[in-house]
Amino acid sequence: MSIEAKITTVLITGASTGIGATYADRFAKRGHNLILVARNGARLEEVAARLRKETGVTVDIIVADLTKSADLAKVETRLRDDKDIGILLNNAGAAAHGGFETSTADAQENLIALNITALTRLSAAVIPRYLAQGQGAIVNIASVVALAPELQLGMYGATKAYVLHYSQALHVELGARGVYVQAVLPAATRTEIWERSGRDVNEINGVMEVGELVDAALVGFDRAEVITIPPLPDAAQWETFNTARQAMLPNLAQEHAAKRYQA
Ligand SMILES: NC(=O)c1ccc[n+]([C@@H]2O[C@H](COP(=O)([O-])OP(=O)(O)OC[C@H]3O[C@@H](n4cnc5c(N)ncnc54)[C@H](OP(=O)(O)O)[C@@H]3O)[C@@H](O)[C@H]2O)c1
């Protein structure tokens, strides 16, 4: 049975606006009950009220700052205890303008807390239950910048590279035991993230509308893809890249250093 065929509750982080709120709309229209998480309770309640009215699904909200461990614990508890949650959508994330030179250690730590620690802890909270139930899905919103250190996006790119690797590793370990893991790699998408990180989205070329991004990501979800890159025209380019990486693996365990390093 596909994930979609089972109408389970979806817990979405960062659901007060942008990509998360759009996923909430799409999953509600597919008949899923929702649990929406973000810091701004009024905005969450606005999204929830509209979706309850338009679709009739049950929508709960959890007001939480996922960089704060007490708030994170509330969401972890719900993920552990609520057996109806069958899809965890780790979407909450922030960008930071500029590279390593201009960002402070505190700003970098904050980005790690949201983009890495929260996503990891929430997944860890749900995995034992998914394994016990023999099913469940985790969708992690990464970014194409995970593949592009050349863009000089500092910690933001590095956090998204973590999300990509983490999702692939989860799939390798848990995929055969009923846990579906998808990493979605959007490119520039028209949301508030740009303004929040001090950039004008209108200065960027090739910006996707958020509805198109989420609908494409859901096509990948319905196909049970592990990696979904909505803007990439030729999927073979990703396959070639991934195959080249895998071809290296058997050569990496050696008793001796490669010839070029032998003094
Ligand atoms: N837009 C793009 O161009 C783009 C491209 C690639 C990847 N992405 C990724 O897509 C995801 C969603 O981004 P978006 O563009 O939709 O951004 P967005 O419009 O800024 O929305 C971010 C969401 O996360 C929530 N959030 C932010 N900080 C939070 C915190 N500390 N605790 C809990 N919730 C928090 C925000 O709500 P509150 O303010 O109410 O907390 C909001 O609901 C992110 O992971 C982002 O990195 C975006």
The ligand as a Tripos MOL2 file, in Angstrom:
@<TRIPOS>MOLECULE
LIG
   48    52     1     0     0
SMALL
NO_CHARGES

@<TRIPOS>ATOM
      1 N1         11.9390   29.4300   -0.3860 N.am      1 LIG1
      2 C1         13.0310   28.9600   -0.9370 C.2       1 LIG1
      3 O1         13.5990   29.5510   -1.8690 O.2       1 LIG1
      4 C2         13.6180   27.6410   -0.4400 C.ar      1 LIG1
      5 C3         14.5420   26.9830   -1.2740 C.ar      1 LIG1
      6 C4         15.1080   25.7880   -0.8350 C.ar      1 LIG1
      7 C5         14.7410   25.2640    0.3890 C.ar      1 LIG1
      8 N2         13.8430   25.9440    1.1940 N.ar      1 LIG1
      9 C6         13.5350   25.3510    2.5000 C.3       1 LIG1
     10 O2         12.1280   25.1860    2.6150 O.3       1 LIG1
     11 C7         11.7510   25.2310    3.9880 C.3       1 LIG1
     12 C8         10.5730   26.1780    4.1410 C.3       1 LIG1
     13 O3         10.9940   27.4670    3.7610 O.3       1 LIG1
     14 P1         10.0240   28.5960    3.2250 P.3       1 LIG1
     15 O4         10.6400   29.1590    2.0220 O.co2     1 LIG1
     16 O5          8.6220   28.1580    3.2180 O.co2     1 LIG1
     17 O6         10.2680   29.6710    4.4090 O.3       1 LIG1
     18 P2          9.3170   30.6920    5.1260 P.3       1 LIG1
     19 O7          8.2710   31.1860    4.2020 O.co2     1 LIG1
     20 O8         10.2340   31.6780    5.7990 O.co2     1 LIG1
     21 O9          8.6210   29.7790    6.2380 O.3       1 LIG1
     22 C9          9.3710   29.1950    7.2600 C.3       1 LIG1
     23 C10         8.4250   28.5110    8.2340 C.3       1 LIG1
     24 O10         9.1970   28.0030    9.3150 O.3       1 LIG1
     25 C11         8.7000   28.5520   10.5380 C.3       1 LIG1
     26 N3          9.8070   28.7630   11.4510 N.ar      1 LIG1
     27 C12        10.8860   29.5820   11.2850 C.ar      1 LIG1
     28 N4         11.6680   29.5520   12.3710 N.ar      1 LIG1
     29 C13        11.0800   28.6830   13.2340 C.ar      1 LIG1
     30 C14        11.4050   28.2440   14.5500 C.ar      1 LIG1
     31 N5         12.4850   28.6880   15.2000 N.pl3     1 LIG1
     32 N6         10.5870   27.3560   15.1550 N.ar      1 LIG1
     33 C15         9.4690   26.9070   14.5290 C.ar      1 LIG1
     34 N7          9.1150   27.2890   13.2930 N.ar      1 LIG1
     35 C16         9.9130   28.1820   12.6590 C.ar      1 LIG1
     36 C17         8.0140   29.8490   10.1530 C.3       1 LIG1
     37 O11         6.9640   30.1950   11.0220 O.3       1 LIG1
     38 P3          7.0570   31.1680   12.3100 P.3       1 LIG1
     39 O12         7.7840   32.4020   11.8980 O.co2     1 LIG1
     40 O13         5.6090   31.3690   12.6490 O.co2     1 LIG1
     41 O14         7.7670   30.3720   13.3450 O.co2     1 LIG1
     42 C18         7.4030   29.4480    8.8110 C.3       1 LIG1
     43 O15         6.1850   28.7630    9.0250 O.3       1 LIG1
     44 C19        12.9960   25.6370    4.7610 C.3       1 LIG1
     45 O16        13.6010   24.4890    5.3270 O.3       1 LIG1
     46 C20        13.8950   26.2230    3.6930 C.3       1 LIG1
     47 O17        15.2670   26.1300    4.0150 O.3       1 LIG1
     48 C21        13.2780   27.0940    0.7980 C.ar      1 LIG1
@<TRIPOS>BOND
     1     1     2 1
     2     2     3 2
     3     2     4 1
     4     4     5 ar
     5     4    48 ar
     6     5     6 ar
     7     6     7 ar
     8     7     8 ar
     9     8     9 1
    10     8    48 ar
    11     9    10 1
    12     9    46 1
    13    10    11 1
    14    11    12 1
    15    11    44 1
    16    12    13 1
    17    13    14 1
    18    14    15 2
    19    14    16 1
    20    14    17 1
    21    17    18 1
    22    18    19 2
    23    18    20 1
    24    18    21 1
    25    21    22 1
    26    22    23 1
    27    23    24 1
    28    23    42 1
    29    24    25 1
    30    25    26 1
    31    25    36 1
    32    26    27 ar
    33    26    35 ar
    34    27    28 ar
    35    28    29 ar
    36    29    30 ar
    37    29    35 ar
    38    30    31 1
    39    30    32 ar
    40    32    33 ar
    41    33    34 ar
    42    34    35 ar
    43    36    37 1
    44    36    42 1
    45    37    38 1
    46    38    39 2
    47    38    40 1
    48    38    41 1
    49    42    43 1
    50    44    45 1
    51    44    46 1
    52    46    47 1
@<TRIPOS>SUBSTRUCTURE
     1 LIG1         1 GROUP 0 **** ****
